[in-house]
Amino acid sequence: MYISIQKNIYCENCRICGARPVIEQLPKAKFKLVCPNDKDHFKLTSAFIDDSIKAWNKLNETPVGLRNVG
């Protein structure tokens, strides 16, 4: 089962395909942050979703010169 991340939570898009990540629910109440288009792009599992989102953002950070401003 996949859970969408609320739009008001800052999260970088996948740097490979541009998709917004989703949260995959695993057995035993565990969760994993994954790219919805291809699980092999990035997958991050952490005890806390906040930590996974921070790690995802570091991996997928848009270089300063390429960011849309405004």
C-alpha positions in Angstrom: 0.0 0.0 0.0 1.3 3.5 -0.9 0.6 6.7 0.9 0.9 10.1 -0.8 3.0 12.7 1.0 1.0 15.9 1.7 1.8 18.8 -0.6 2.5 21.1 2.3 5.5 18.9 3.3 8.6 19.9 1.5 10.1 17.0 -0.5 12.3 17.1 -3.5 11.2 15.2 -6.6 13.1 12.1 -7.9 16.2 13.4 -9.7 16.0 10.5 -12.2 12.3 10.7 -13.3 10.9 13.8 -11.6 8.2 12.0 -9.6 7.2 13.0 -6.0 8.1 10.1 -3.6 5.5 8.1 -1.8 5.5 6.2 1.4 5.3 2.4 1.1 3.7 0.6 4.0 5.5 -2.6 5.0 4.5 -5.4 7.3 4.8 -4.9 11.1 4.0 -1.1 10.9 7.2 -0.2 9.0 7.4 2.4 6.3 9.7 3.1 3.4 10.1 6.2 1.2 10.2 5.2 -2.5 10.0 6.6 -6.0 6.5 5.7 -7.3 7.8 5.1 -10.9 10.7 2.8 -10.1 11.6 1.4 -6.7 15.2 1.1 -7.8 15.7 4.8 -8.2 15.9 5.4 -4.4 14.5 3.7 -1.4 15.0 4.8 2.1 13.9 3.1 5.3 14.1 4.8 8.7 12.5 4.5 12.0 10.9 7.9 11.4 9.4 9.2 8.1 10.9 12.7 8.8 14.4 11.2 8.7 13.7 9.4 5.4 12.4 12.6 3.9 15.5 14.5 5.0 17.7 11.8 3.5 15.6 11.7 0.3 16.0 15.5 0.0 19.8 15.3 0.3 20.0 12.6 -2.4 17.7 14.4 -4.8 18.6 18.0 -4.1 18.4 20.3 -7.2 21.6 22.2 -7.8 21.2 25.9 -6.9 21.7 27.0 -10.5 18.9 24.8 -11.8 16.2 25.7 -9.2 13.0 27.4 -10.2 12.8 30.7 -8.3 9.6 32.5 -7.8 
